Amino acid sequence: KHGTTSKPLKPVRLDSEEQAKIAKAGLEMKLITSEMDAETEKWQESGSALEENNDIVKRAKNMSSMAFSMYQFTRGEGALKTTQDLFTQAEYFAEEANRLYKVVRQFSYQ
């Protein structure tokens, strides 16, 4: 079958320096996700925000959430359980990035 391996992969042990780098990146991602959530709430609460702005915020928030889910997968946490789940999430992330690009491009031409 496509996408499967005949031999199970062995987990790799990371040294403490690599673990620290990953932990730092995870904390930074949590902070950025929290900031993103706070900023998007401001835009969503604003009744005067343009439709395009709301679409940009919505798509950016979706991407932030997906990126955090993929990070959680690397730690063995979160909703993504298999490598296939991770790749599927990455596909959705790329599709959302394309949609965000189109909305931003359309907004910039106004």
C-alpha distances in whole Angstrom, upper triangle without the diagonal:
4,6,6,8,10,13,15,16,20,22,25,28,30,34,36,37,33,33,37,35,32,35,37,34,33,37,38,35,36,40,38,37,40,42,40,40,44,44,42,44,47,46,45,48,50,51,52,49,47,44,43,43,42,39,38,39,37,34,35,35,31,30,32,31,27,28,29,26,24,27,27,23,24,27,25,27,27,25,21,20,16,15,13,16,18,16,17,20,20,20,22,25,24,25,28,29,29,31,34,34,35,38,39,40,41,43,45,46,48
4,6,9,11,14,15,16,20,22,24,27,29,32,35,35,31,32,35,33,30,33,35,32,31,35,35,32,34,37,36,34,38,39,37,37,41,41,39,42,45,43,42,46,47,49,49,46,45,42,40,40,39,36,35,36,34,31,32,32,29,27,29,28,25,25,27,24,22,25,25,22,23,26,24,26,25,23,20,19,15,13,11,15,16,13,14,18,18,17,20,22,21,22,25,26,26,28,30,31,32,34,36,36,38,40,41,42,45
4,7,10,12,13,13,17,18,20,24,25,29,31,31,28,28,31,29,26,29,31,28,28,31,32,29,31,34,33,31,34,36,34,35,38,39,37,39,42,41,40,43,45,47,47,44,43,40,38,39,37,34,34,34,32,29,29,30,26,25,26,25,22,22,24,21,18,21,22,18,19,22,20,22,22,20,17,16,12,10,8,12,12,10,12,15,15,15,18,19,19,20,23,24,25,27,29,29,31,33,34,35,37,39,40,41,44
4,7,9,10,11,15,16,19,22,24,28,31,31,27,28,31,30,27,29,32,29,28,32,33,30,32,35,34,33,36,38,36,36,40,41,39,41,44,43,42,46,48,49,50,47,46,43,41,41,40,37,36,37,34,32,32,32,29,27,29,27,24,24,25,22,20,22,22,18,19,22,20,22,22,21,17,15,12,10,9,13,14,13,14,17,17,18,21,22,22,24,26,27,28,30,32,33,34,36,37,38,40,42,43,45,47
4,6,7,8,12,15,17,21,23,26,29,30,26,27,30,29,26,29,32,29,29,33,33,31,33,36,35,34,37,39,38,38,42,43,41,43,46,46,45,48,50,52,53,49,49,46,44,44,43,40,39,39,37,34,34,34,31,29,31,29,26,26,27,24,21,23,23,20,19,22,20,23,24,23,19,17,13,12,12,16,16,15,17,20,20,21,24,25,25,27,29,30,31,33,34,35,37,39,40,41,43,45,45,47,50
4,7,9,13,16,18,22,24,28,31,32,29,29,32,32,29,32,34,32,32,35,36,34,36,39,39,37,40,43,41,42,45,46,45,47,50,49,48,51,53,55,56,53,52,50,48,48,46,43,43,43,41,38,38,38,35,33,34,33,29,29,30,27,25,26,26,22,22,24,22,25,26,25,22,19,16,15,15,19,19,19,21,24,24,24,27,28,29,30,33,33,34,37,38,39,41,43,44,45,47,48,49,51,53
4,6,9,13,15,18,21,25,28,29,26,26,30,29,27,29,32,31,30,34,35,33,34,38,38,36,39,42,41,41,45,45,44,46,49,49,48,51,54,56,57,53,53,50,48,48,47,44,43,43,41,38,38,38,35,33,34,32,29,29,29,27,24,25,25,21,20,22,20,24,25,25,22,19,16,15,16,19,19,19,22,24,24,25,28,29,29,31,33,34,35,38,39,40,42,44,44,45,48,49,50,52,54
4,6,9,12,16,19,22,25,26,23,23,27,27,24,26,29,28,27,30,32,30,31,35,35,34,36,39,38,38,42,43,42,44,47,46,46,49,51,53,54,51,51,48,47,46,45,42,41,41,39,36,36,35,33,31,31,30,27,26,26,24,21,22,22,18,17,19,17,20,22,22,19,16,13,12,15,17,17,18,20,22,22,24,26,27,28,30,32,33,34,36,37,38,40,42,43,44,46,48,48,51,53
4,6,9,13,15,19,22,23,20,20,23,23,21,23,26,25,24,28,29,27,29,32,32,31,34,36,36,36,40,41,40,42,45,45,44,47,49,52,53,49,49,47,45,44,43,41,39,39,37,35,34,33,31,29,29,28,25,24,24,22,19,20,20,16,15,16,15,19,21,21,18,15,13,12,14,17,16,17,20,21,21,23,25,26,26,29,30,31,33,35,36,36,39,41,41,42,45,46,46,49,51
4,6,9,13,16,19,20,18,18,21,21,19,21,25,24,23,27,28,27,28,32,32,31,34,36,36,37,40,41,40,42,45,45,45,48,50,53,54,50,50,48,47,46,44,42,41,40,39,36,35,34,32,30,30,29,26,25,25,23,20,20,19,17,15,16,15,18,21,22,19,17,15,14,17,19,18,19,22,23,23,25,28,27,28,31,32,33,35,37,37,38,41,42,43,44,47,47,48,50,53
4,7,9,13,16,17,14,14,18,18,16,18,21,20,20,23,25,24,25,28,29,28,31,33,33,34,37,38,38,39,42,43,42,45,47,50,51,48,48,46,44,43,42,40,39,37,36,34,33,32,30,28,27,26,24,22,22,20,18,17,16,14,12,12,12,16,18,20,17,15,14,13,17,18,17,18,21,22,21,24,26,26,27,30,31,31,33,35,35,37,39,41,41,42,45,45,46,49,51
4,6,10,13,14,11,12,15,16,14,16,19,19,19,22,23,23,24,27,28,28,30,33,32,34,36,38,38,40,42,43,43,45,47,50,51,48,48,47,45,43,42,40,39,38,37,34,33,32,31,28,27,27,25,22,22,21,18,17,17,15,12,13,13,17,20,22,19,18,17,15,19,20,18,20,23,23,22,25,27,26,27,31,31,31,33,36,35,36,39,41,40,42,45,45,45,48,50
4,7,9,12,10,9,13,14,13,15,18,18,18,21,23,23,24,26,28,28,30,32,32,34,36,37,38,40,42,43,43,46,48,51,52,48,49,48,46,44,43,42,40,38,38,36,34,33,32,29,28,27,26,23,22,22,20,18,18,16,13,13,14,17,21,23,21,20,19,18,22,23,20,22,26,25,24,28,29,28,30,33,33,33,35,38,37,38,41,42,42,43,46,46,47,50,52
4,7,8,6,6,10,10,10,12,14,15,15,18,20,20,21,24,25,25,28,30,30,31,34,35,36,38,40,41,41,44,45,48,49,46,47,46,44,42,41,40,38,36,36,34,32,31,30,28,26,26,25,22,21,21,19,16,17,16,12,12,14,17,20,23,21,20,20,19,23,23,20,22,26,25,24,27,29,27,28,32,32,31,34,36,35,36,39,40,39,41,44,44,44,47,49
4,6,5,6,9,10,11,12,14,16,17,18,20,21,23,25,26,27,29,30,31,33,35,36,37,39,41,42,43,45,47,50,51,48,49,48,46,44,43,42,39,38,38,36,34,33,33,30,28,28,27,24,23,24,21,19,19,19,15,15,17,20,23,26,25,24,24,23,26,27,24,26,29,28,27,30,32,30,31,35,34,33,36,39,37,38,42,42,41,43,46,46,46,49,51
4,5,5,6,9,10,10,12,14,15,16,18,20,21,22,24,25,27,28,30,31,33,34,36,37,39,40,41,43,45,48,49,46,47,47,45,43,42,41,39,37,37,36,33,32,32,30,27,27,27,24,22,23,22,18,19,19,16,15,18,20,23,26,25,25,25,24,28,28,25,27,30,28,28,31,32,30,32,35,35,33,37,39,37,38,42,42,41,43,46,45,45,49,50
4,5,5,6,9,10,11,12,14,15,17,18,20,21,23,24,26,27,28,30,32,33,34,36,38,39,40,42,44,47,48,45,46,45,43,41,40,40,37,35,36,34,31,31,31,28,26,27,26,23,22,23,21,18,19,20,16,16,19,21,24,27,26,26,26,25,28,28,25,27,30,28,27,30,32,29,30,34,33,32,35,37,35,36,40,40,39,41,44,43,43,46,48
4,5,5,6,9,10,11,12,14,15,16,18,20,21,22,24,26,27,28,30,31,32,35,36,37,38,40,42,45,46,43,44,43,41,39,38,37,35,33,33,32,29,28,28,26,24,24,23,20,19,20,18,15,16,17,13,13,16,18,21,24,22,22,23,21,25,24,21,23,26,24,23,27,28,26,27,30,30,29,32,34,33,33,37,37,36,38,41,41,40,44,46
4,5,5,6,9,10,10,12,14,15,16,18,20,21,22,24,25,27,29,30,31,33,35,36,37,39,41,44,45,42,43,42,40,38,37,36,34,32,32,31,28,27,27,25,22,23,22,19,17,18,17,13,14,15,11,10,14,15,18,22,21,21,21,20,24,23,20,23,26,24,23,27,28,25,27,30,30,29,32,34,32,33,37,37,36,39,41,41,41,44,46
4,5,5,6,9,10,10,12,14,15,16,18,20,21,22,24,26,27,28,30,32,33,35,36,38,39,43,43,41,42,41,39,37,36,36,33,32,32,31,28,27,27,25,22,23,23,19,18,19,18,14,15,17,14,13,16,17,20,23,23,23,24,23,27,26,23,25,28,25,24,28,29,26,28,31,30,29,32,34,32,33,37,37,36,38,41,40,40,43,45
4,5,5,6,9,10,11,12,14,15,16,18,20,21,22,24,26,27,28,30,32,33,34,36,38,41,42,38,39,39,37,34,34,34,31,29,30,28,25,25,25,22,20,21,21,17,16,18,16,13,15,16,13,13,16,18,20,23,22,23,23,22,25,24,21,23,26,23,22,26,26,24,25,28,28,26,29,31,29,30,34,34,33,35,38,37,37,40,42
4,5,5,6,9,10,10,12,14,15,16,18,20,21,22,24,25,26,28,30,31,32,34,36,39,40,37,38,37,35,33,32,31,29,27,27,26,23,22,22,20,18,18,18,14,13,15,13,9,11,12,9,9,13,14,16,19,18,19,20,19,22,21,17,20,22,20,19,23,23,21,23,26,25,24,27,29,27,28,32,32,31,33,36,36,36,39,41
4,5,5,6,9,10,11,12,14,15,17,18,20,21,23,24,25,27,29,30,31,33,35,38,39,36,38,37,35,33,32,32,29,27,27,26,23,22,23,21,18,18,18,15,13,15,14,10,11,13,11,9,13,13,16,19,19,20,21,21,24,22,19,22,24,21,21,25,25,22,25,28,26,25,29,30,29,30,33,33,32,35,37,37,37,40,42
4,5,5,6,9,10,11,12,14,15,17,18,20,21,22,24,26,27,29,30,32,33,37,38,35,36,36,34,31,31,31,28,26,27,26,22,22,22,20,17,18,19,15,14,16,16,12,13,16,13,13,16,16,18,21,21,23,24,23,26,24,21,23,26,23,22,25,26,23,25,28,26,25,28,30,28,29,32,32,30,33,36,35,35,38,40
4,5,5,6,9,10,10,12,14,15,16,18,20,21,22,24,26,27,28,30,32,35,35,32,33,33,31,28,28,28,25,23,24,22,19,19,19,17,14,15,15,12,11,14,13,9,11,14,11,12,15,15,16,19,19,21,22,20,23,21,18,20,22,19,18,22,22,19,21,24,22,21,25,26,24,25,29,29,27,30,32,32,32,35,37
4,5,5,6,9,10,10,12,14,15,16,18,20,21,22,25,26,26,28,30,34,35,32,33,32,30,28,27,27,24,22,22,21,18,17,18,16,13,13,14,11,8,11,11,7,8,11,10,9,13,12,13,16,16,18,20,19,22,19,17,19,21,18,17,21,21,18,21,23,22,21,25,26,24,26,29,29,28,30,33,32,32,36,37
4,5,5,6,9,10,11,12,14,15,17,18,20,21,23,25,26,27,29,32,33,31,32,32,31,28,27,27,25,22,23,22,19,18,19,17,14,14,16,13,11,13,14,10,11,15,13,12,16,14,15,18,19,21,23,23,25,23,20,23,24,21,21,24,23,21,23,26,24,23,27,27,25,27,30,30,28,31,34,32,33,36,37
4,5,5,6,8,10,11,12,14,15,16,18,20,21,23,24,26,27,31,31,29,30,30,28,25,25,25,22,20,21,20,17,16,18,16,12,14,15,12,11,14,14,11,13,16,15,15,18,17,17,20,20,23,24,23,26,23,20,23,24,21,20,23,23,19,21,24,22,21,24,25,23,24,28,27,25,28,31,29,29,33,34
4,5,5,6,8,10,10,12,14,15,16,18,20,21,22,24,26,29,30,27,28,27,26,23,22,22,20,18,18,17,14,13,14,12,9,10,11,8,7,11,11,8,10,13,13,13,16,15,14,17,17,20,21,21,22,20,17,19,20,17,16,20,19,16,18,21,19,18,21,22,20,22,25,24,23,26,28,27,28,31,32
4,6,5,6,9,10,10,12,14,15,17,19,20,21,23,25,28,29,26,28,28,26,24,22,23,21,18,18,18,15,13,14,13,10,10,12,10,7,11,12,10,10,14,14,13,16,14,13,16,17,20,22,22,24,21,19,21,22,18,18,22,20,18,21,23,20,20,24,24,22,24,27,26,25,28,30,29,29,33,34
4,5,5,6,9,10,11,12,14,16,17,19,20,21,23,27,28,25,27,27,26,23,22,23,20,17,18,19,15,14,16,15,11,12,15,13,11,14,16,13,14,18,17,17,20,17,17,20,21,24,26,25,27,24,22,24,25,21,21,24,23,20,22,24,22,21,25,25,22,24,27,26,24,28,30,28,28,32,33
4,5,5,6,9,10,10,12,14,15,17,18,20,21,25,25,22,24,24,22,19,19,19,17,14,16,15,12,11,13,12,8,11,13,11,10,13,15,13,14,18,18,18,20,19,18,20,20,23,25,25,26,23,21,23,23,19,19,22,20,17,19,21,18,17,21,21,18,20,23,22,21,24,26,24,25,28,29
4,5,5,6,9,10,10,12,14,15,16,18,20,23,24,21,23,23,21,19,17,18,16,13,13,13,10,8,10,10,6,7,10,9,8,11,13,12,13,16,17,17,19,16,15,17,18,21,23,23,24,21,19,21,21,17,17,20,18,15,18,20,17,16,20,20,17,20,23,21,20,24,25,24,25,29,29
4,5,5,6,9,10,11,13,15,15,17,19,22,23,21,23,23,22,19,18,19,17,14,15,16,13,10,13,13,10,10,14,13,11,14,16,15,15,18,19,19,21,18,17,19,20,23,26,26,27,24,22,24,24,20,21,24,21,19,22,23,20,20,23,23,20,23,25,23,22,26,27,25,27,30,30
4,5,5,6,9,10,11,13,14,16,17,21,21,19,21,22,21,17,17,18,16,13,14,15,12,10,14,14,10,12,15,14,13,16,18,17,18,21,22,22,24,21,20,22,23,26,28,28,29,26,24,26,26,22,22,25,22,19,22,23,20,19,23,22,19,21,24,22,20,24,25,23,24,28,28
4,5,5,6,9,10,11,12,14,16,19,20,17,18,18,17,14,13,14,12,9,11,11,8,7,10,10,8,10,13,12,12,15,17,16,17,20,21,22,24,21,19,20,21,25,27,27,27,24,22,24,23,19,20,22,19,16,19,20,16,16,19,18,15,18,20,18,17,21,22,20,21,25,25
4,5,5,6,9,10,10,12,14,17,19,17,19,18,18,15,13,15,13,10,10,12,10,7,10,11,9,9,13,13,12,15,17,17,17,20,22,22,23,20,18,19,21,24,27,27,27,24,22,24,23,20,21,22,20,17,20,21,17,18,21,20,17,20,22,20,19,23,24,22,23,27,27
4,6,5,7,9,10,11,13,16,18,16,18,19,19,15,14,16,15,11,13,15,13,10,14,15,12,13,17,17,16,18,21,20,20,24,25,25,26,23,21,23,24,28,30,31,31,28,26,28,27,24,24,26,23,21,24,24,20,21,24,22,19,22,24,21,21,24,25,23,24,28,27
4,5,5,7,9,10,11,15,15,13,15,16,16,12,12,14,12,9,11,13,11,9,13,14,12,14,17,17,17,19,22,21,22,25,26,26,28,26,23,24,26,29,31,31,32,28,27,28,27,24,24,25,23,20,22,23,19,19,22,20,17,19,21,18,17,21,22,19,20,24,23
4,5,5,6,8,10,13,14,11,13,13,13,10,9,11,10,6,8,10,9,7,11,12,11,12,15,16,16,18,21,21,22,24,26,26,28,25,22,23,24,28,30,30,30,26,25,26,25,22,22,23,20,18,20,20,16,17,20,17,15,18,19,16,16,20,20,18,20,23,22
4,5,5,6,8,12,14,12,14,15,16,12,10,13,13,9,10,13,12,10,13,15,14,14,18,19,18,20,23,23,23,26,28,28,29,26,23,24,26,29,32,32,32,28,27,29,27,24,25,26,23,21,24,23,20,20,23,21,18,21,22,19,19,23,23,20,23,26,24
4,6,5,6,10,11,10,13,14,15,12,10,14,13,10,12,15,14,12,16,18,16,17,21,21,21,23,26,25,26,29,31,31,32,29,27,27,29,33,35,35,35,32,30,32,30,27,27,29,25,23,26,25,21,22,24,22,19,22,23,20,19,23,22,19,21,24,23
4,5,5,8,9,7,9,11,11,8,7,10,10,7,9,13,12,11,14,16,16,17,20,21,21,23,25,26,27,29,31,31,33,30,27,27,29,33,34,34,34,31,30,31,29,26,26,27,24,22,24,23,19,19,21,19,16,19,20,16,16,19,19,16,18,21,19
4,5,8,10,8,10,10,12,9,7,10,11,8,9,12,13,11,14,16,16,16,19,21,21,22,25,26,26,29,31,31,32,29,26,26,28,31,33,34,33,30,29,30,28,25,26,26,23,22,24,23,19,20,22,19,17,20,20,17,17,21,20,18,20,23,21
4,6,9,9,12,13,15,12,10,14,15,12,13,16,16,15,17,20,19,19,23,24,24,25,28,28,29,31,33,34,35,31,28,28,30,34,36,37,36,33,32,33,32,28,29,30,27,25,27,26,23,24,26,23,21,23,24,20,21,24,23,20,23,25,23
4,5,6,9,11,13,11,9,13,14,12,13,17,17,16,19,21,21,21,24,26,26,28,30,31,31,34,36,36,37,34,31,31,33,37,39,39,38,35,34,35,33,30,31,31,28,26,28,27,23,24,26,23,20,23,23,19,19,22,21,18,21,23,21
4,6,9,10,13,11,10,14,15,14,15,18,19,18,21,23,23,24,27,28,28,30,32,33,34,36,38,39,40,37,33,33,35,39,41,41,40,37,36,37,35,32,33,33,29,28,30,28,25,25,27,23,21,24,23,20,20,23,21,18,21,23,20
4,6,9,12,10,10,14,15,14,16,19,19,19,22,24,24,25,28,29,30,31,34,34,35,38,40,40,41,38,35,35,37,40,42,42,41,38,37,38,36,33,33,33,30,29,30,28,25,25,26,23,21,23,22,18,18,21,19,16,19,20,17
4,7,8,6,7,10,11,11,12,15,16,16,18,20,21,22,24,26,26,28,30,31,32,35,36,37,38,36,33,32,34,37,39,39,38,35,34,34,32,29,30,30,26,25,26,25,21,21,22,19,17,19,19,15,15,18,16,13,16,18,15
4,5,5,6,9,10,11,12,14,15,17,18,20,21,23,25,26,27,29,30,32,33,35,37,38,39,37,34,33,34,38,39,38,37,34,33,33,31,29,29,28,25,24,25,23,20,20,20,17,15,17,16,12,13,15,13,10,13,15,12
4,5,5,6,9,10,10,12,14,15,16,18,20,21,23,24,26,27,29,30,32,33,35,37,37,35,32,31,32,35,36,36,35,32,31,31,29,26,27,26,23,22,22,20,17,18,18,15,13,15,14,10,12,14,12,10,14,15,13
4,5,5,6,9,10,11,12,14,15,16,18,20,21,22,24,26,27,29,30,32,33,35,36,34,31,30,30,34,35,34,33,30,29,29,27,25,24,24,21,20,20,18,15,15,15,12,10,12,11,7,8,11,9,7,10,12,10
4,5,5,6,8,10,10,12,14,15,16,18,20,21,22,24,26,27,28,30,32,33,35,32,29,29,30,33,34,34,33,30,29,29,27,24,24,24,21,19,20,19,15,15,16,13,11,13,13,9,9,12,11,8,11,13,12
4,5,5,6,9,10,10,12,14,15,16,18,20,21,22,24,26,27,29,31,32,33,30,27,27,27,31,33,32,31,28,27,28,26,23,23,23,20,18,20,18,15,15,16,13,11,14,14,10,11,14,13,11,14,17,15
4,5,5,6,8,10,11,12,14,15,16,18,20,21,23,24,26,27,29,31,32,29,26,25,26,29,30,30,28,26,25,25,23,20,20,20,17,16,16,15,11,12,13,10,8,11,11,7,9,12,11,10,13,16,15
4,5,5,6,8,10,11,12,14,15,16,18,20,21,22,24,26,27,29,30,28,25,25,25,29,30,29,28,25,24,24,22,20,19,19,16,14,15,14,11,10,12,9,6,9,10,7,7,10,11,9,12,14,14
4,6,5,6,9,10,10,12,14,15,16,18,20,21,22,24,26,27,29,26,23,23,24,28,29,28,28,25,24,24,23,19,19,20,17,15,16,16,12,12,14,12,9,12,13,10,10,14,14,12,15,18,17
4,6,5,6,9,10,11,12,14,15,17,19,20,21,23,25,26,27,24,21,21,22,25,27,26,25,22,21,22,20,17,18,18,14,13,15,14,10,12,14,11,9,13,14,11,12,16,16,14,17,20,19
4,5,5,6,9,10,11,12,14,15,17,18,20,21,23,25,26,24,21,20,20,24,25,24,23,20,19,19,17,14,15,15,11,10,11,10,7,8,10,8,6,10,11,9,10,14,14,14,16,19,19
4,5,5,6,9,10,10,12,14,15,16,18,20,21,23,24,22,20,20,20,24,25,24,23,21,19,19,18,15,15,15,13,10,12,12,8,8,11,10,7,10,12,11,11,14,15,14,16,19,20
4,5,5,6,9,10,11,12,14,15,17,19,20,22,23,20,17,17,18,22,23,23,23,20,18,19,18,15,15,16,13,11,14,14,10,11,14,13,10,14,16,14,14,18,19,17,19,23,23
4,5,5,6,9,10,11,12,14,15,17,19,20,21,19,16,15,15,19,21,20,20,17,15,16,15,11,12,13,10,8,11,11,8,10,13,11,10,14,15,14,15,18,19,19,21,24,24
4,5,5,6,9,10,11,12,14,15,17,19,20,18,16,15,15,19,20,19,18,16,14,14,14,10,10,11,9,6,9,10,7,7,11,11,9,12,14,14,14,17,19,19,20,23,24
4,5,5,6,9,10,11,12,14,16,17,19,17,14,15,15,19,20,20,20,17,15,16,16,12,12,14,12,9,12,13,11,11,14,14,12,15,18,17,16,20,21,20,22,25,26
4,5,5,6,9,10,11,13,15,16,16,14,11,12,12,16,18,18,18,15,13,15,14,11,12,14,11,10,13,14,11,13,16,16,14,17,20,19,19,22,24,23,25,28,28
4,5,5,6,9,10,11,13,15,15,13,11,11,10,14,15,15,15,12,10,11,11,7,8,10,8,6,10,11,10,11,14,14,14,16,19,19,19,22,24,24,25,28,29
4,5,5,6,9,10,11,13,14,13,12,12,11,15,16,15,15,13,10,12,12,9,8,11,10,8,11,13,11,11,15,16,15,17,20,20,20,22,24,24,25,28,30
4,5,5,6,9,10,11,12,11,9,11,11,14,16,15,17,14,11,14,14,11,11,15,13,11,14,16,14,15,18,19,18,20,23,22,22,25,27,27,28,31,32
4,5,5,6,9,10,10,8,6,7,7,10,12,13,13,10,9,12,12,8,10,13,12,11,14,16,15,16,19,19,19,21,24,24,24,27,29,28,30,33,34
4,5,5,7,9,10,9,8,9,7,10,11,10,12,9,6,9,10,7,8,11,11,10,13,15,15,15,18,19,19,21,24,24,24,27,29,29,30,33,34
4,5,5,7,9,9,9,11,10,12,13,12,15,13,10,12,14,11,11,15,15,13,15,18,17,17,21,22,21,23,26,26,26,28,30,30,31,34,36
4,5,5,6,5,5,8,8,10,12,12,15,12,10,14,15,12,13,17,16,15,18,20,19,20,23,24,23,25,28,28,28,31,33,33,34,37,38
4,5,5,5,6,8,6,7,8,9,11,9,7,11,12,11,12,15,15,14,17,20,19,20,23,24,24,26,29,29,29,32,34,34,35,38,39
4,6,7,9,11,9,10,11,10,13,12,9,12,15,13,13,17,18,16,18,21,21,21,24,26,25,27,30,30,30,33,35,35,36,39,40
4,5,8,11,11,11,12,13,16,14,12,16,18,16,16,20,20,19,22,24,24,24,27,28,28,29,32,33,33,35,37,37,38,41,43
4,7,9,8,8,10,11,14,12,11,15,17,15,16,20,20,19,22,24,24,25,28,29,29,31,33,34,34,37,38,38,40,43,44
4,7,8,8,11,13,15,13,12,16,17,15,16,20,19,19,22,24,23,24,27,28,27,30,32,32,32,35,37,37,38,41,42
4,6,8,11,13,14,11,11,15,15,12,15,18,17,16,20,21,20,22,25,25,25,27,30,29,30,33,34,34,36,39,40
4,6,9,12,12,9,10,13,12,11,14,16,15,15,19,20,19,21,24,24,24,27,29,28,29,32,33,33,35,38,39
4,6,8,9,5,6,10,10,8,11,13,13,14,17,18,18,20,22,23,23,26,28,28,29,31,33,33,35,38,39
4,7,8,6,8,11,11,11,14,16,16,17,20,21,21,23,25,26,27,29,31,31,33,35,36,37,39,41,42
4,5,5,6,9,10,11,13,14,16,17,19,20,21,23,25,26,27,29,31,32,33,35,36,37,39,41,43
4,5,5,6,9,10,10,12,14,15,17,18,20,21,23,24,25,27,29,30,31,33,35,36,37,39,41
4,5,5,6,8,10,11,12,14,15,17,18,20,21,23,24,26,27,29,30,32,33,34,36,38,40
4,6,5,6,9,10,11,12,14,15,16,18,20,21,22,24,26,27,28,30,32,33,34,36,38
4,5,5,6,9,10,10,12,14,15,16,18,20,21,22,24,26,26,28,30,31,32,35,36
4,5,5,6,9,10,11,12,14,15,17,19,20,21,23,24,25,27,29,30,31,33,35
4,5,5,6,9,10,11,12,14,16,17,18,20,21,23,24,26,27,29,30,32,34
4,5,5,6,9,10,10,12,14,15,16,18,20,21,22,24,26,27,28,30,32
4,5,5,6,9,10,10,12,14,15,16,19,20,21,22,24,25,27,29,31
4,5,5,6,9,10,11,13,14,15,17,19,20,21,23,24,26,27,30
4,5,5,6,8,10,10,12,14,15,16,18,20,21,22,24,26,28
4,5,5,6,9,10,10,12,14,15,16,18,20,21,22,24,26
4,5,5,6,9,10,10,13,14,15,16,18,20,21,23,25
4,5,5,6,9,10,11,13,14,15,17,18,20,22,23
4,5,5,6,9,10,11,12,14,15,16,18,20,22
4,5,5,6,9,10,10,12,14,15,16,18,20
4,5,5,6,9,10,10,12,14,15,17,19
4,5,5,6,9,10,11,12,14,16,17
4,5,5,6,8,10,10,12,14,16
4,6,5,6,8,10,10,12,15
4,6,5,6,8,10,11,13
4,5,5,6,9,10,11
4,5,5,6,9,10
4,5,5,6,9
4,6,5,7
4,5,6
4,6
4
